[in-house]
Amino acid sequence: MSEKWDERNIPDQHGRVAIVTGANTGLGFETARMLAERGARVVLAVRDVEKGKQAAARIHGDVGVQALDLASLDSIRAAAADLRALHPRIDLLINNAGVMYPPKRTTADGFELQFGTNHLGHFALTGLLLDRLLDVPGSRVVTVSSVGHRIRAAIHFDDLQWERSYSRVGAYGQSKLANLMFTYELQRRLARHGATVAVAAHPGVSNTELLRNSPAAFRLPITWLAPLITQNATMGALPTLRAATGPDVRGGQYYGPSGFQEVRGHPTLVRSSRDSHDRAVQQRLWTVSEELTGVTFPV
């Protein structure tokens, strides 16, 4: 397969059910759009249902909308119950939604917003839906990380919620590192079951609403240099789509743009940081995540 992988390479998706979080704008919308146009039944799992309906109306295909606030465990449990009732089988769970560099805030359950939304929210949702994927041939859990998993990134077990001091960049890096560690630990557990695999992806630097909370020192250069160092949401969604649909994909892989420093380009297999492969930290993070969310996995 050519390295210039694009939406034309997405296999036929008829008969498949895909749940995409954060799918009303940006990367999530483009991911959902392309899956629906290839025949999948796609559910936009979004915080704002009205915006979700507006997004669904712009997509040609079989599209539904599900209320989901990843910053609330009650909302996650309610959404999972709805999705389980409607879909006895799920082929793709795409953990795409995220927040980046907000001022210090907490979720409804008291977690730091980025760690709580980007990691714990998706951890809980995956655990609550996973049995709907386990016996489905070709099913995948795709979690979207970031090049930010390398920037000031560590799992701060002594202060996971950044209560002593807050760094919006450090907290984002922790959440995106957690996304990868979750993927790798989940894949080890899934490997004993056969059908489902866990894969990660990142969009490079995409010009989306996610950048709106970036510090000015970061945001202004992005604005000036956008044509050179960013790519649009359609290109940014391609690594996720390749991870979700590529016939050559294997569990535990990580996809991102092929260009310089993985900032932009067509999707290809990439490597994550050395820290992301620390099994002891992965396993400790898993245990802590179960304790914080109250969600355990059927694997």
Salt bridges, closest charged atoms under 4 A:
ASP6 OD2 - ARG8 NH2 2.52
GLU7 OE1 - ARG33 NH1 3.99
ASP12 OD1 - HIS14 ND1 2.76
GLU30 OE1 - ARG33 NH2 2.81
GLU37 OE1 - ARG33 NH1 2.94
GLU50 OE2 - LYS53 NZ 3.75
ASP62 OD1 - ARG41 NH1 2.54
ASP91 OD2 - ARG16 NE 3.75
ASP91 OD2 - ARG89 NH2 2.41
ASP131 OD1 - ARG84 NH1 2.44
ASP131 OD2 - ARG132 NH1 3.84
ASP158 OD2 - ARG164 NH2 2.99
GLU185 OE1 - ARG188 NH2 2.53
GLU185 OE2 - ARG189 NE 2.95
GLU209 OE1 - ARG212 NH1 3.83
ASP248 OD2 - ARG242 NH2 2.99
GLU262 OE1 - HIS202 NE2 2.80
